[in-house]
Amino acid sequence: MPKFVVEFEYNVDRDGRQGLHPAHAENLYRLADSGVLLLGGPVTGENVGILLYEVADREELQRLLDEEPYVKGGVVAGIRIREWAPGKGSWISALNRSEELSTAEGNR
């Protein structure tokens, strides 16, 4: 499935987002529990958050973003979306090994 890096640029500081933060966090935990949100968090020293989603397509991602409490609450000034195809790194290697082991066990 495609992965998308989403960058939220906020129009208020962290304190200005606190009223919406519980709903935002609950939404992200729900998406993480369902396997849709792979990573997320603020960029240190900037008024920006980065989230990594794995969804069927760009339309599904847009539906999720439209329901995001920070977006609905008007504290997101801009959203940058990029489809990403990671292929190297320790996380990728671990995932590939895990998939290989699962396949090997299934063939026994």
C-alpha positions as CSV (number, residue, x, y, z in Angstrom):
1,M,0.0,0.0,0.0
2,P,1.2,3.5,-0.7
3,K,2.7,5.6,2.1
4,F,2.2,9.3,2.4
5,V,4.3,11.9,4.4
6,V,2.0,14.6,5.5
7,E,3.3,17.9,6.9
8,F,1.0,20.2,8.9
9,E,2.0,23.8,9.2
10,Y,0.1,25.4,12.1
11,N,-1.3,28.9,12.2
12,V,-1.2,28.9,16.1
13,D,1.5,27.9,18.5
14,R,1.3,24.7,20.7
15,D,-0.6,26.5,23.4
16,G,-3.2,27.6,20.8
17,R,-3.7,24.0,19.8
18,Q,-4.3,22.7,23.3
19,G,-8.1,22.9,23.2
20,L,-8.1,20.5,20.2
21,H,-5.2,18.4,21.3
22,P,-7.2,15.6,23.1
23,A,-9.3,15.0,20.1
24,H,-6.3,15.2,17.8
25,A,-4.4,12.7,19.9
26,E,-7.4,10.3,20.2
27,N,-7.7,10.4,16.4
28,L,-4.0,9.6,15.9
29,Y,-4.1,6.7,18.4
30,R,-7.1,5.3,16.7
31,L,-5.4,5.5,13.3
32,A,-2.2,4.0,14.7
33,D,-4.1,1.1,16.3
34,S,-5.7,0.4,12.9
35,G,-2.3,0.4,11.2
36,V,-3.0,3.5,9.1
37,L,-0.8,5.9,11.0
38,L,2.8,4.6,11.1
39,L,4.5,7.6,12.7
40,G,3.6,11.1,13.8
41,G,4.9,14.0,15.8
42,P,6.1,17.6,16.0
43,V,9.2,18.9,14.3
44,T,11.5,20.2,17.0
45,G,11.9,24.0,17.0
46,E,9.2,24.5,14.3
47,N,5.5,25.0,14.3
48,V,5.0,21.9,12.1
49,G,3.9,18.3,12.6
50,I,4.8,15.3,10.4
51,L,2.7,12.2,10.0
52,L,3.3,9.1,8.0
53,Y,0.2,7.3,6.7
54,E,-0.2,4.0,4.9
55,V,-3.5,3.9,3.0
56,A,-5.0,2.4,-0.1
57,D,-4.9,5.7,-2.1
58,R,-4.7,9.5,-2.1
59,E,-8.5,9.7,-1.8
60,E,-8.6,7.7,1.4
61,L,-5.8,9.9,2.8
62,Q,-7.9,13.0,2.0
63,R,-10.9,11.6,3.8
64,L,-8.8,11.0,6.9
65,L,-7.3,14.5,6.7
66,D,-10.7,16.1,6.3
67,E,-11.7,14.4,9.6
68,E,-8.6,15.4,11.5
69,P,-9.6,17.6,14.5
70,Y,-6.7,20.1,13.9
71,V,-7.9,20.5,10.3
72,K,-11.5,20.8,11.2
73,G,-10.7,23.2,14.0
74,G,-8.9,25.6,11.7
75,V,-5.4,25.5,13.3
76,V,-3.7,24.0,10.2
77,A,-2.5,26.8,7.9
78,G,-1.1,24.5,5.2
79,I,-0.7,20.8,4.4
80,R,2.0,19.3,2.3
81,I,1.5,15.8,1.0
82,R,4.1,13.6,-0.6
83,E,3.8,9.9,-1.6
84,W,6.9,8.1,-0.3
85,A,8.4,4.8,-1.3
86,P,10.9,3.9,1.4
87,G,13.2,1.1,0.4
88,K,16.3,1.3,2.6
89,G,17.1,1.4,6.3
90,S,16.9,-0.6,9.5
91,W,13.1,-0.4,9.7
92,I,12.7,-1.7,6.1
93,S,15.2,-4.5,6.8
94,A,13.4,-5.6,9.9
95,L,10.0,-5.5,8.1
96,N,11.5,-7.6,5.2
97,R,13.0,-10.1,7.7
98,S,9.6,-10.4,9.5
99,E,7.8,-11.0,6.2
100,E,10.3,-13.6,5.1
101,L,10.0,-15.4,8.4
102,S,6.2,-15.4,8.2
103,T,6.3,-16.7,4.6
104,A,8.8,-19.4,5.6
105,E,6.7,-20.5,8.6
106,G,3.6,-20.6,6.4
107,N,5.3,-22.9,3.9
108,R,6.1,-25.6,6.5
